[in-house]
């Protein structure tokens, strides 16, 4: 029996059945038509009675080649999928849920998108308007559990639709606000009776969607750019810090690095934008980062040019004074990011790509740009010795396999166009520190990778490593990988997660199976919440609350009809036909039994918590 019909039947006391008249162009159809107009291909969610008209509209839309419904196993997973889809395509991610617990289940994923500026449209249902205040099932307005009030704190736009004539205007407001700087989620709460009403407006798009969502011309603060150029001209040792906000600017930014003969480091979430084999690369600064990057900033460079970062705890090395000092120049398009660096000698606000392209043009036309060649050029000849915290672990043949060696195998076994998604916890730390893919292809623009992609600030489709830092929910990577694979089915996707995170959200692997997505799920299986365990040890705290049962995730995958492999040591990788895995329609699971005694490079976090010196 159809599960959506069940949902309507269960809610029949508060959600009247849909009449035959509502098969006409409804408010729900209007919403879906606008999503189609802006190029949205998928809507992620979990159905239920209060959101049923929207699913009916999606069914009609899919038959006409419009947006398709992807059913998640939990609403948080739907939000993570929308997150991944938005990150990969540059389009807005869309997730929907029913009223009450459906809405509250979305909130963690929405909050994560809010912290990382991911554009997202969130639509939740409500009971019929006349039932408000009567304790209707899952009532979520001001007279019930006020989900609208909850979303207010993690969205850029948040509104209750109380009349059919509000649907289109509030829908467009939400879409535009989600994609304006600072971008993020926009939420609409819509009663079910309004969703099924016939709109009084033209049932076809009554607005020029291309005009509304066309990329606005970028204004460059010429005075600030000239001031920055003057500062660079007076400096002998320049260090670039590349953050996650540099996605669309990375080509111009790397050209700027080459012109100035500077060296660069990245934030943890900026590493995926660059080639880690670049001769000017000096590692990751911040959580999970490298001693080489920290040493570079401690060496008192004349200038630190920070692009596209909000200087959160993980990105700033716990607000390190080696970074946040008077040598800093902060370049960003978000005013709220610039507010976090009051000590900087200069702020340059503007679209990062435009700023970098302007600087490149000025430097290429200025013969004085050779002032850096002699001193910094010598530094570029030095080999990157000792970048890893444990190079011996990276090459170890021991069993159980060391996490460092696992990262080496993943770097070498998958093709250059692979997208890696690392989950919160030790999975992220090991990946940020040790994942070094070989032969990275030349970075491509979003339009070259995904046709019709919107190349806005946070939509770097060239990003080969996705992480989430500021909110960092465990299990995020699992749903994100599924959404990312929906957004780009040309390139392989590898999800690196821990056993703790997988036990929270692993059911979303069945979405990849149902949709025949070739996502490889790599589980770091150590029967523990690894970061908790090592954090307690490093802090000298009581050892409590980190133990997990020994789980055979390979058998779990088999129960779902998903191929899997158990990896105990490095030699087990030789028994896996990766070419076949990458051609397979559907996911593959790697149950990797890692050495749990290996300590991840997490000292930055421990120092911030005040548990180690």
N, C-alpha and C positions, 0 to 999 in steps of 0.2 A: 504494500500500500504506500502511496506517495506521502513522504514525511511532511511535506508542506500542507497537504490536506489535513493530516493529523493535527498540525499546529492550529489550523483554523478551527477544526472541530473542538479542540480542547479549550479554545478561547471564545467559544460561541456565545458565552454569557455576556461578554463585554465587547466582542468584535463581531458585529452582524455579518452574515454571509454576503458575498459579493453578488449583486444583482446582474442580470444579463445586460442591463443598460451600461454598466461600468466597463463592458468590453470595448466601448468607444475610447477615444483619446482622453485619458484621465490625467490628473496631476502627476501621477507616477510616470506615465508615458512622457509627459513634458520634461520631467527630470532626466529620464534616460536619453531622450532625444538631445538634450543639451550636452550630456556626457559624450554622446557620439560625435556631436559637432566639434568638440575640442580634442577628439582623437583618443578618448579613453576606450580601451579594448576589454578590460576586465573589471568586474565589481566583486570584491571579496566580502564574504559575510556568512552568517548563519541565519536561516529563515525562522520565522515565527509569526503568529497571528497578527500582531500589530504592525508588521512590516510587509505582510503578504501582498498587498497591491503592488509594491515595488518589484517583488519577484515575478508577479504576473506580467508586469511591463517588461522586465528583463527577458522573460520567455518569448514575448512577442518580438522584442528587439533582436534577440539572437536569430530568430527565423528570418529576419531581414538583413542579417549580417552586421548587426549592431553590437554593443557591449554584451559580454557573456558573463553569466554568474559563475563564480568559483566558490564552492561551499567549503568553508574551513571546518575543523573539528571543535574549535573553541574560538570565541570572538576575539580573544587576544591574538590568536594565530592569524585571524583575518586582518587585524590591524598591522601585524608584522609583515604580512604578505603585501598589503597596500604600501607599506614603507619600502620594501624591497623593489616593488614595481616602480615606484616613483623615483627612487635613487638611480635605477638602471636606465629608465627611459627619459627622465626629465619631465614627464607628464604628471598630472596630479594622480595620486593614489586614492582609491575610493573603497571605503569599507562601510558595511551596513549591519544593523542588528535590531532585534525587537526591543520592546520596552523592558523596564525593570532590570533583571539580571543580565539580559543581553547587552544592555547599554553599559552597566557597570563592568562587565567583563572586558569591554573594549578599552577601558580607561588606561590601563597600563601601557598598551601599545600606542595609544594616542598621546600620552604623556611623553613617551620616548620620542615620538616624531616631533613633538613640540620643542623638546630640548635640543634636537638636532636639525631643526628648521626644515623638516621634510614636508612638502606641500601635500595636504591630504583633505579629502572631503569625507566627513563622517555623518551618516544619516541614521538616526534611531527613531523607532516608532513610539507611538503613544496610544492608549485606549481612545475610544470615541469621545469627542468633546463633551457631550451631555452627561457622560458617566463620571466626569471629574468631581472629586469631593465625596464620592459615594463608596470609596474603598474598592474601586475597580481592580480587577486582576492586573498586577504589575503596573499600577498607576505610578507615573514617574514625574508628575508635575509638582507644583508648589503645595498641593494638598496631599501628596504622597511622598515617596522617597524621591527627593528632588534631584534627578540626574542632570537636569539642565544646570543647576547650581554647581554640581561636581565638575562638569565639563568647562565651566567658566574659568577654572584655574589652569587649564592645560590646552587652551585653544586660542587662536588669533581672532576668531569670530564665532559667536555662539548665540543661536536664536531659536525661539519657539514659533512655529508657524500656526497661527490661530485662525486663518481665513484663507480660502482658496485663492483670492486675489493677491496674497502675499507670496505664493509659491515661487513664481518666476523671479521676482525681484530679489527675494532672499537667496534663492539658488545662485543667481549671478553674483550677488554680493559675496556669498561664501566662496565661490570659485575664484573670484578676483582677489579677495583678501588672502586666501590660502597661498597665492603665488606672488604676492607683493612682498617686498622686503620690509621687515623680516618675515619670511615665509613660514608656514606651519599648518597645523590642522584647523579646519573650520567645521563647525558642528551645526546641524539642523535637526531639531526635534519636531516630528510631524505626526499628528494624530491620524489614525488609520482612516477615519471617515473623510478627512481632507485629501489623503492620497488617492482615494477612489472617486473623488468628485471630478466633474467635467470642468476644465478651466474656461474662464470667460474670455481669455485672450486667444489670439490666433493659435491653432494647434500646431503650427509649424514655427520654427525659430523666428521670433519677431525682433531679434537683435543680430547685429553683425558680429558673430562670435570671433571671426578672424581679427576684426578690428579691436575688440575688447581685450583679446589675449595676445595681440601682437607685441613682440618685445619692444619695450619703450626705448627711445634713444638714450644712449648713455651720456651723461654729463660728466666731464672730467674737470676737476678743480685744478685749473692750470697753475694757479699760484702755489698750491700745495705740491704739485708735481715738480715745478721749478725749484721749490725749496728742497725737495727730496733729491733732485739732481745735484744741487749745490752741495748738500751734505755728502753725497756719494763722491763728488769730486774732491772733497777735502779728506776723504778716508783712504787709508792704506790697506786695512784688513776688514773686509765685509763678510758677514755671515748671513745667509738667507735662511729663514724658517718658513717652511711650506706647510700650510694647514689644509684641512679638508675643504675649505671654501674656495680652493684654487682650481677646481675641476675644469671649468671651461677655459681657464687662463694658463694651463700648464705649459702649452707649447710656447707661448710668448714669455712665460716666466723662465723656462729653461734657456731660452735664447738670451734672456737678460743675464742669467748666471754665466753663460759662455762669454758674453760681451765684456762683463766686468771681471772675468777670471776669478770669480768668488767661489766659495765652497758653500754647501747647504746641508741643512738637517731638516727633518720633517717632524710633525707631531705624530702620535700613534695613528690617528685616523687620516693622516696625510700621506703615509707611506705608500699606499696603493696607487697614488697618482704618479709616482716616479719610477724610474728604472734603478733598482738597488745596485746595479753594476756600473752606474755612472761614475766616472773618475772623480767628480767633485762631491760625491755623496759622503757624508760623515756620520750617518746613522740616524736613529730616532731619538728625539729628546722627549722626556716625559715617562709616563708609566709604561713599563716593559721596554724601555729604551736602552741605549748603548752608552758605555763609558766614554767612547770616542766623541759622541755628541756633547755630553756634559763637559768633557775636558775642553772642547772647542769654545764653548761659551764661557768657561772659567778662565780662558786665556786672555780675557779683556780685549775683544775685537773693538775696532773703532765704531762700527755700526752693526746692529742686528736689525735686519729688515724682516719683519714678521707679516706674512700675507695670509689672510683668510683663516683666522683662528680667534676664538673667544676667550682664550687663556683660562679654560677650566682647569680643575685640579690635575687631571691626567695629561692635558696638553701642555701645561706649564711646569711640569715636574714638581707639583705641589707648591705652585707660586714661587718658584725659585728666584732668588735675587740675582742669579747669574743670567737670567733672561729678562726679568722685569726691572730694568734700571735705566739710567739716563742715556745709554747707548741705543735704546730701542726706538725704532720707527715702525709704527703700526699702520698697515694698509688693509682696509676692509670696507665692504659695502654696507655693513650693519652698524648703525650708531650704537646699539646696545653692546656690541663687541668692543667698540672703541672706548666705551665708558669704563671698561675693565683694565685699561692701561693708562691711568692718569699720569704715571711717571714718565711716559714716553716723551722724547724730545720733539716728536712731530707725529701728527695724525694725518693720514691721507684717506679721505672717504670718497668712494666711488666704485664703480664696477671694476673688479680687479683686472679683468682681461683688458679693459680700455686703458687703465693706468699703466699696465705692463707694456702694451703696444705703443703707448705714447712715449714711454721711457726708451724702448728699443729704437724708435724712430729718432729720438733726440740723440741717443748715443751713437747710432750709426752715422749720423750726420756731423759728429763732433770728433775731430782728430785727437782730442785730448783723452779719449776713452782708453788709451793704452797705459794710463797711469798705474794700473793694477798689475800689469803683466809680469814685471820683474819679481816682485816680492811674493805674490800669491801663486804665481805660476809654478814656483819651486815647490810649494806645499802640495800641489796637485800631483806631483811625481811620487810622493810618498805612498807606500802600500798601506792598506787598511789592516794593520796587524792588531790582533786582540780586540776586534769589535765585539765578539760574542763573550758573554759571561762565562760560558763553559764550552770552549771549542772541542775539548775531548769528548764531551757528551754528544756533540754534533756528529762526530765520526765513530762513535762507539758501536761495536757489534754485539753488545751485551743483550741478554734476555732476562727479564722482560725489556722490551724496547724502551729506550730513553725518549722522552718527549722531544729533546733536541734532535735526535736522529730521525724521529717521525717527521719533523718539519723539513729535514733534508730530503727525505724520500718524497714527500708531497711536492717539494719544489722541483724535483727532477723527473717525477713520473708523469706529470700532467703537462699537456701542451702549453705553449706560451700564451694562448688566449684564454686560459682558465680564469674564472672569477672565484676567488676565495671569500668566504664569509665566516668570520670568527666570532664565537659566542662570548658573552660576558664571563669573566672568571679566568681561570688559568688558560683556557683555550685562546683567549685574546692575548695574554701575556706571551705565551710560547710563540704564537703566530707573529706578533709584532716584532719580537726579538730575533727569531730564527728563520722565518720564512723568507727565502731569497730565490724566487723563480729564475731560472736560467733563460737566456736568450729572449728577454722581453721584447715583444714586437714594438714597432714605433707606435707612439700614442696616436689615436685617431680621434677625430671630433665626434660628438654625439650623433650628428647626422650621418656620418659614415658607418657607424656601428648599428644604429637603430633608425631606420627610415622614419621621417616625420617627428623625430625626437625634438623636444624643446631644450635647447642648450642653455638652461639657466644656471644660476650660480652653484647650486648644490647638486646638479644632475650629471656628475662626471661619469659617463659611460665608459671612459678609459680606466676607471678605478679597478684595479685587480684585487684589492683587499678591502673588504668592508668590515668595519667594526662599529660598535656603539659605545660611547664612553660616559657622557654626562648623567644619563638616567640608568643605563646599563642593566636592563632586565635579563635574567637568565632565561634561555629558551628563545630569545629574539632571533638568533641566527637561523633557526630551523624554519620559521615562517618566512623570514626575510629571503632565504635562499629559494623558497618556492615562488615567492613573488618576483624575485630577480629573474628566475628561469622563465616565468611567463613573459617578462618584459624583453628578454633577449634569448631566443632559442637557438642562436647560432653558436654560442660559446659555452663550454662546459662550466658547471657550477659545483664547487666543493664546499660543503658546510662542515666546519670544524667546531665540534661541540663537546661538552663533557657529559659524563654519565648522569650527574646531578641535573643538568639542564635538560637532558633528553628525557629523563623521568618526569620532568614537568610538562614538556611540550612535544614529546616525540611522536604523538599521534598525528601530527601534521605531515609526517612522511607518507601517510596514506593518500593525501591530496596529490603529492607528486606521482604516486602510483596510479591513481585514478585518471590524472591528466597526462600520463605517460611522459613525464619530464625526467630527463637523464641527470638528476642531481645525485652526487655522491655524498653520503653522510658519513663523516669520520668521527667516531666517538672515542674520546680519551677516557678509557675505562680504568679507574683506579679505586672503585668502591668507596669513594669519599667525595665530600665537597672539598676539593683540593685546596682552594684558596683559603678556606676557613681553617683547614688543618695546618697548612704551612704558616698562616698568619698567627695562629695560636702558638706555634712552636717558636717563631721568631720573636714574639712578644713575651715569651715565658708565661703565657696564660694557661689556665686549666684546659686540658684536652677534653673537649665535650662537643657533642652535637654535629660532628662532621662525618661519622661513619655511615656508609650506605651498604645495603646488602650486595652480595656478589650476584650480578645479573648477566645472563647470557643474552646479549642483545641480538646475536646472530639467530638464536632460536625465536626471539620475538619477531624478527624480520621474516623468518620462514613462515610463521603463523599468519603473516599478512600477505604471503606470496611474493615477498621481495628478496631478490638474491643478496647474499651477504658473504663476508669472509672474516675469519678470525685471524688477527695478527698478534703473535707473541714476540717475535724477533724480527730483525731487518730482513732475514732470509725469506720470510714469508711473503714479502712483496714480490719476489721473483716468481711466485706461483700464481700470480694474478695477471690475467690478460686485460690490461688497461684499455687497449684498443677496442676490445669487445664491449667493455663496460661503457665506454664513451659513445658507442654506436647503439646501445640498447635503449629501447623506448621504455623508460621507467627508471626509478631510483635504484641505487646500490648502497648497501650499508657495510662499512668497515668497522668491526668491533676490535679496537686496538687496546690490548692489555698493557698499559704503560707502567713504567717504574714510578711508583708513587713517592719514592723517597727523594727524587730530584726536586730541588728547590727552584721555583720560578723566579725570574728577576722582578721582584715586587717591592723592593725597598722603598721606592718613592711613596707607595701607598702606606707603608708602615710608618714612615717618618711623618706623613701628614696626620696620621692617627695619633702620633705622639707615643707610639709603643716602642720605637727604636730610635737611637740617636743617629 
